[in-house]
Amino acid sequence: MKSAVETLNPTRVRLTVEVPFEELKDSLDAAYKKINQQVTVKGFRKGKIPARVIDQRFGRGAVLEEAVNDALPKLYTEAVNEAELNVLGQPEVDITELKDGETLNFTAEVDVRPAIEIPDYSGIEVEVDAVEVTDEDIVKSVEQLRERFASTSPVERAAADGDVVTIDLEAKVDGEVLEDGVADGVSYAIGSGELLDGIDEAVTGLEAGGETTFTSELKGGSAAGKEAEVTVKVTQVAARELPELDDEFAQLASEFDTLEELRADSRKRLENMKQYDQATQAQERVLEKLLELVEVPVPEKLLEDEMNTRKHNLEHHQLGQMGLDLEKYLELQGKTAEEFDEETREAAVKGIKTQFVLDELVSREKLNVNQEELTEHLMRRAASSGMSPDQFAQAVVEGGQVPLLVGEVARGKALALVVEAATVKDTNGEVVDLDDEDEEESEGSTETAETAEASTETPAEDKPDA
């Protein structure tokens, strides 16, 4: 077999392959055997029909077609390996010549990963938010904990802000009660903003047994986004009582003996959270700077596939669970279809470029992923998917997605190298030291790398099917 490669553009090539007919012998034998099992000829046992009889009865062309279909994948793979191509997606194959007993010639056009030159990135500088925890932050944190330990007791008075009311709801659209528009015994804290717009004003001032009607735009369900006439009836009003902020509360709500110890712990936790957010912010901004430094051509077919995948995931996974279709989602977001397509295209381009650049770094720096790193990443992905580690691992193995996870971890390590080489300063002008990555920061770099969703395998944001 002889093959040649023609570069059509930086992301696409054409393979021209010439195959001597003798190299098709195994595929021809397999074709005769397959046809033998599928047909019957009077006077011959099934599977024992001579080749010449098959040629006479069914035509040599049928045999050649079967043989070529069997041989092409192997021949194409051999040509790709011989040319050391890093192909993306499926090829477009065209048989240019097939002479029985002489030769098989074909061409295959396919997208390839572009050659990428990564310049010196040590000069990258980014600014991130400073880690600052104020006394107000501590007060808010402790107050949120206090809210969790609040008790309620029924009262015989009108409902007020902060009370918990038990309500029955009925929603009508165009005068018709919705099938999913009735709910009884709903517990709602006035002022929480967790139900419908306008409900706080509607129930405030009502006593148990009181009823009123108001208009609100539905946030979910079969009529999401539509104006509905909502009837609400209050069946109970309960006052919320917050525990006193003292050492006794600290012992009730935490493992600490004093309120001061609880506040100190709240400060430490908030600092850790802001440090994690800062590290994630640094990774994202360093990545943006890195992409600005590198010229990355994007294969159009790969881009089209990636955009379609993102739309499919949004429509069938996220919006489907919310009871919305794409049209209603765009209406709620105040976006046109053209604006949505442009945003999807920009996100897809960034994802593809990110993966190409980080993969090139992985190759250049010879980064490897060990079992411990892969296991830690798998545990994190399992937690975010809502599956147990065993279930997630089984789904990954059965779906053949282990290489996908290995790639995610490797890209995370590549990005960590760039972040380490960059200069990161906070809004106070202080240099942020990210060299000593803790577990959370390491996780952050991996998650940032997972934005690269442009491989020909299942996109990184998709969890494996159980």
C-alpha positions in Angstrom: 0.0 0.0 0.0 1.2 3.5 -0.9 -0.2 6.7 0.6 0.4 10.4 0.3 -0.9 13.4 2.3 -2.1 16.7 0.9 -2.6 19.6 3.3 -5.9 21.3 2.3 -5.8 23.9 5.2 -4.2 24.0 8.7 -6.9 21.7 10.0 -7.8 19.4 7.1 -5.8 16.9 4.9 -6.5 14.6 2.0 -5.0 11.1 2.1 -4.5 9.4 -1.3 -4.1 5.7 -1.0 -3.2 3.0 -3.6 -3.8 -0.6 -2.6 -2.5 -3.6 -4.6 -5.3 -6.1 -5.2 -3.4 -8.9 -3.4 -3.8 -6.9 -0.1 -7.5 -7.4 -0.4 -7.3 -11.2 -0.3 -8.3 -11.6 3.3 -11.3 -9.2 2.8 -12.3 -11.1 -0.3 -12.2 -14.4 1.5 -14.3 -12.8 4.3 -16.8 -11.5 1.8 -17.3 -14.9 0.1 -17.7 -16.4 3.6 -20.3 -13.8 4.7 -22.3 -14.1 1.4 -22.2 -17.9 1.8 -23.9 -17.7 5.1 -26.6 -15.3 3.8 -27.7 -17.0 0.6 -28.9 -20.5 -0.6 -28.2 -22.1 -3.9 -30.0 -25.3 -5.0 -27.6 -28.2 -5.1 -25.1 -26.7 -2.6 -25.1 -27.0 1.2 -25.3 -23.6 3.1 -21.9 -22.2 3.5 -20.4 -24.5 0.9 -21.2 -22.5 -2.3 -18.1 -22.2 -4.5 -16.8 -18.7 -5.2 -17.4 -19.0 -9.0 -21.0 -19.9 -8.4 -21.5 -16.8 -6.1 -19.9 -14.7 -8.8 -22.3 -16.1 -11.4 -25.5 -15.9 -9.3 -25.0 -12.7 -7.4 -22.3 -10.9 -9.4 -18.6 -10.3 -8.7 -19.5 -6.6 -8.0 -21.4 -7.6 -4.8 -18.4 -9.5 -3.6 -16.0 -6.6 -4.3 -18.3 -4.1 -2.6 -18.5 -6.3 0.5 -14.7 -6.8 0.5 -13.9 -3.1 0.1 -16.3 -2.2 2.9 -14.5 -4.6 5.1 -11.0 -3.5 4.1 -11.4 0.3 4.1 -11.4 1.0 7.8 -8.2 -1.0 8.3 -6.5 0.5 5.2 -7.5 4.0 6.3 -6.1 3.4 9.8 -2.9 2.1 8.4 -2.5 5.2 6.2 -3.2 7.5 9.1 -0.7 5.8 11.3 1.9 5.8 8.5 1.5 9.5 8.0 1.5 10.1 11.8 -1.7 12.2 11.6 -3.7 13.2 14.7 -7.2 13.0 13.1 -10.4 14.4 14.4 -13.8 12.9 13.6 -14.8 10.6 10.7 -13.2 10.9 7.3 -15.0 11.5 4.0 -13.9 8.6 1.8 -14.2 8.5 -2.0 -13.2 5.4 -4.0 -11.5 6.8 -7.0 -10.6 3.5 -8.8 -11.4 -0.2 -8.3 -10.0 -2.6 -10.9 -10.7 -6.2 -10.2 -7.5 -8.1 -9.9 -5.4 -4.9 -10.2 -5.8 -2.1 -7.7 -8.0 -0.2 -5.2 -7.5 3.6 -5.0 -9.3 5.9 -2.6 -9.0 9.3 -1.0 -10.0 10.3 2.5 -10.5 13.8 3.7 -10.4 14.3 7.4 -9.9 17.1 10.0 -6.6 17.0 11.9 -5.4 18.8 15.0 -3.6 21.9 13.9 0.1 22.4 14.6 0.3 24.8 17.5 3.3 26.9 18.6 3.1 28.0 22.2 5.2 31.0 22.9 6.8 31.9 26.3 4.0 32.4 28.7 6.0 33.3 31.8 5.2 37.0 31.3 1.5 36.5 31.8 0.1 38.9 34.4 -3.4 38.8 35.8 -5.3 40.6 38.6 -7.7 38.8 40.9 -10.0 39.8 43.8 -8.2 40.2 47.2 -9.1 37.8 50.0 -10.8 40.0 52.5 -13.2 38.8 55.2 -15.0 41.7 56.9 -16.8 41.7 60.2 -20.0 42.1 58.3 -19.2 38.8 56.5 -18.8 37.0 59.8 -22.1 38.5 61.1 -23.9 37.3 58.0 -22.4 33.8 58.2 -23.3 33.4 61.8 -26.8 34.8 61.2 -27.4 32.3 58.4 -26.4 29.5 60.8 -28.8 31.0 63.4 -31.6 31.0 60.8 -31.1 27.2 60.3 -31.8 26.7 64.0 -34.9 28.9 64.2 -38.1 27.5 65.6 -41.6 28.3 64.6 -44.9 28.5 66.6 -48.4 29.1 65.3 -49.8 32.6 66.1 -53.3 34.1 65.7 -52.5 37.3 63.9 -51.9 38.6 60.4 -48.8 37.3 58.6 -45.8 39.6 58.6 -42.3 39.7 57.0 -40.2 36.8 58.4 -43.2 34.6 59.3 -43.6 31.1 58.0 -47.0 30.6 56.4 -48.7 27.4 55.2 -50.5 28.1 52.0 -52.6 26.5 49.3 -52.0 27.6 45.7 -54.0 27.5 42.5 -52.7 28.9 39.2 -54.9 29.7 36.2 -53.8 30.7 32.7 -56.5 32.2 30.4 -59.1 31.2 33.0 -58.1 27.5 33.0 -56.6 25.8 36.1 -53.3 24.3 35.1 -52.8 20.5 35.7 -49.6 21.2 37.5 -50.9 24.5 38.9 -52.4 23.3 42.2 -50.4 22.8 45.4 -51.6 22.4 49.0 -49.8 22.7 52.3 -46.9 24.6 51.0 -44.6 26.0 53.7 -43.2 29.5 52.8 -41.0 32.0 54.6 -42.2 35.5 53.8 -39.4 37.5 52.3 -37.3 34.5 51.2 -38.2 35.1 47.5 -38.3 31.3 46.9 -41.7 31.1 45.2 -43.5 33.5 42.9 -43.0 37.2 42.3 -45.6 39.0 44.2 -46.4 36.3 46.8 -44.8 38.2 49.6 -47.1 41.2 49.1 -50.1 38.9 48.6 -49.8 37.0 51.9 -48.5 39.8 54.1 -51.5 41.0 56.2 -53.5 37.8 55.8 -54.6 35.7 58.8 -55.2 31.9 58.8 -58.2 31.4 56.5 -57.5 34.5 54.5 -57.4 34.3 50.7 -56.4 36.6 47.9 -55.5 36.6 44.2 -52.5 38.1 42.4 -50.9 38.0 39.0 -47.4 36.5 38.5 -45.2 35.1 35.8 -44.7 31.4 36.3 -41.0 30.3 36.7 -41.5 26.6 35.8 -43.9 23.9 34.9 -46.0 23.5 31.8 -46.8 27.2 31.5 -43.4 28.6 32.4 -43.0 32.2 31.4 -46.7 32.9 31.1 -48.7 35.3 33.2 -51.0 33.4 35.6 -53.7 34.4 38.0 -52.7 32.8 41.3 -55.1 32.3 44.2 -53.4 31.8 47.5 -55.0 30.8 50.8 -53.3 31.0 54.1 -54.0 28.0 56.4 -51.6 28.8 59.1 -49.3 31.7 60.3 -46.3 30.8 62.4 -43.8 33.2 63.9 -40.1 32.3 63.7 -38.0 32.5 66.8 -34.2 32.8 66.5 -32.0 31.4 69.2 -30.0 33.8 71.3 -26.4 34.4 70.1 -24.5 33.0 73.1 -22.2 30.1 74.0 -25.2 27.8 74.4 -26.1 28.5 70.7 -22.5 27.8 69.7 -22.6 24.4 71.5 -26.0 23.6 69.8 -25.0 24.6 66.3 -21.3 23.5 66.2 -18.5 21.6 67.8 -17.3 24.7 69.6 -17.9 25.7 73.2 -18.0 29.4 72.8 -19.5 31.9 70.4 -16.1 33.5 69.8 -14.7 30.1 68.7 -17.6 29.7 66.3 -17.0 33.2 64.9 -13.3 32.5 64.5 -14.1 29.3 62.6 -16.6 31.2 60.4 -13.8 33.6 59.5 -11.4 30.8 58.7 -14.0 29.0 56.5 -14.8 32.2 54.6 -11.1 32.9 54.1 -10.7 29.4 52.6 -13.7 29.8 50.4 -12.4 33.2 49.1 -8.9 31.7 48.6 -10.5 28.9 46.5 -12.5 31.5 44.5 -9.3 33.5 44.0 -7.4 30.5 42.8 -10.2 29.6 40.4 -10.3 33.2 39.2 -6.6 33.2 38.6 -6.8 30.0 36.6 -9.6 31.3 34.4 -7.8 34.6 33.7 -4.5 33.0 33.1 -6.1 30.7 30.6 -7.7 33.6 28.8 -4.3 35.4 28.5 -2.7 32.1 27.3 -5.3 31.7 24.5 -4.7 35.3 23.4 -1.0 34.4 22.9 -1.6 31.4 20.7 -3.0 31.3 17.2 -5.3 28.3 17.0 -7.2 27.5 13.8 -10.5 25.7 14.5 -11.9 22.9 12.2 -15.3 24.0 11.0 -16.8 20.5 11.2 -15.5 20.0 14.7 -17.0 23.5 15.6 -20.3 22.6 14.1 -20.4 19.3 16.0 -19.5 21.0 19.3 -22.2 23.6 18.9 -24.8 20.9 18.2 -23.6 19.0 21.3 -23.9 22.1 23.5 -27.4 22.8 22.2 -28.5 19.2 22.7 -27.2 19.1 26.2 -29.0 22.4 27.1 -32.3 21.4 25.5 -32.5 17.7 26.5 -30.7 17.7 29.9 -31.0 21.1 31.5 -34.1 22.6 30.0 -35.9 19.3 29.9 -35.6 19.0 33.7 -37.0 22.5 34.1 -40.0 21.8 31.8 -38.8 24.4 29.2 -38.1 24.3 25.5 -35.4 26.4 23.8 -37.9 29.0 22.5 -39.3 29.6 26.0 -35.8 29.7 27.5 -34.7 32.3 25.1 -37.8 34.3 25.8 -37.1 34.2 29.6 -33.5 35.2 28.9 -34.4 38.0 26.7 -32.3 36.7 23.8 -32.9 36.1 20.2 -32.0 32.9 18.4 -29.2 34.7 16.6 -27.7 35.9 19.9 -27.9 32.5 21.4 -26.2 30.9 18.4 -23.4 33.5 18.6 -22.9 32.9 22.3 -22.9 29.1 21.7 -20.3 29.5 18.9 -18.0 31.7 21.1 -18.2 29.2 23.9 -17.5 26.3 21.6 -14.5 28.0 19.9 -13.1 28.8 23.4 -13.6 25.2 24.5 -11.9 23.8 21.3 -9.0 26.2 21.6 -8.5 25.4 25.3 -8.3 21.7 24.7 -5.9 22.1 21.7 -3.6 24.4 23.6 -3.5 22.4 26.9 -3.1 19.1 25.1 -0.1 20.6 23.2 1.3 21.6 26.6 0.7 18.1 28.0 2.6 16.7 25.0 5.4 19.2 25.2 5.9 18.9 28.9 5.4 15.1 28.9 2.9 15.3 31.6 1.5 11.9 32.9 -1.5 11.1 35.1 -1.0 8.6 37.9 -3.7 6.3 39.4 -4.0 8.5 42.6 -4.7 11.6 40.5 -7.2 9.8 38.3 -9.0 8.4 41.4 -9.2 11.8 43.1 -10.7 13.3 39.9 -13.1 10.5 39.5 -14.4 11.0 43.1 -14.9 14.7 42.4 -16.8 14.1 39.1 -18.9 11.4 40.8 -19.9 13.9 43.6 -20.8 16.6 41.1 -22.9 14.1 39.0 -24.9 12.9 42.0 -23.7 9.3 41.5 -21.8 7.2 43.9 -18.1 6.7 43.1 -18.7 3.0 42.3 -21.6 3.8 40.0 -19.7 6.6 38.3 -16.6 4.5 37.8 -18.7 1.6 36.3 -20.4 4.0 33.9 -17.0 5.5 32.9 -15.5 2.1 32.2 -18.6 0.7 30.4 -18.8 3.9 28.3 -15.1 3.7 27.4 -14.6 7.2 28.9 -11.4 6.5 31.0 -9.2 8.3 28.4 -11.6 11.3 28.6 -11.0 11.6 32.4 -7.3 11.1 32.0 -7.3 13.9 29.5 -9.2 16.2 31.9 -6.6 15.6 34.7 -3.7 16.1 32.3 -5.1 19.4 31.0 -5.6 20.5 34.6 -1.9 19.8 35.3 -0.9 21.7 32.1 -2.9 24.7 33.2 -1.4 24.6 36.7 2.1 24.9 35.1 1.1 28.1 33.3 -0.5 29.5 36.4 2.6 28.8 38.4 4.7 30.7 35.8 2.4 33.7 35.7 2.4 36.7 37.9 -0.9 37.0 39.9 -1.7 40.1 41.9 -4.8 40.9 43.8 -6.7 44.2 43.7 -4.6 45.5 46.5 -1.4 45.1 44.4 -0.2 42.2 46.5 1.4 39.2 44.7 -0.7 36.1 45.2 1.4 33.0 45.8 -0.3 30.0 44.1 2.8 27.7 44.1 1.7 25.7 47.1 -1.5 24.4 45.7 -3.7 22.7 48.2 -6.3 20.1 47.2 -9.0 22.6 46.5 -6.8 24.7 44.2 -5.7 21.5 42.4 -9.4 20.7 41.9 -10.0 24.1 40.5 -7.3 23.8 37.8 -8.8 20.5 36.8 -12.3 21.9 36.6 -11.0 24.9 34.5 -9.4 22.4 32.1 -12.7 20.6 31.7 -14.0 23.6 29.7 -12.2 22.0 26.8 -15.0 20.0 25.3 -14.0 19.7 21.7 -12.7 16.1 21.5 -14.4 13.6 19.3 -15.4 11.7 22.4 -18.2 12.6 24.8 -17.9 16.2 25.9 -16.3 16.7 29.3 -19.3 18.4 30.8 -21.4 15.3 30.2 -21.5 12.8 32.9 -21.4 9.1 31.8 -24.7 7.4 31.3 -25.6 5.1 34.1 
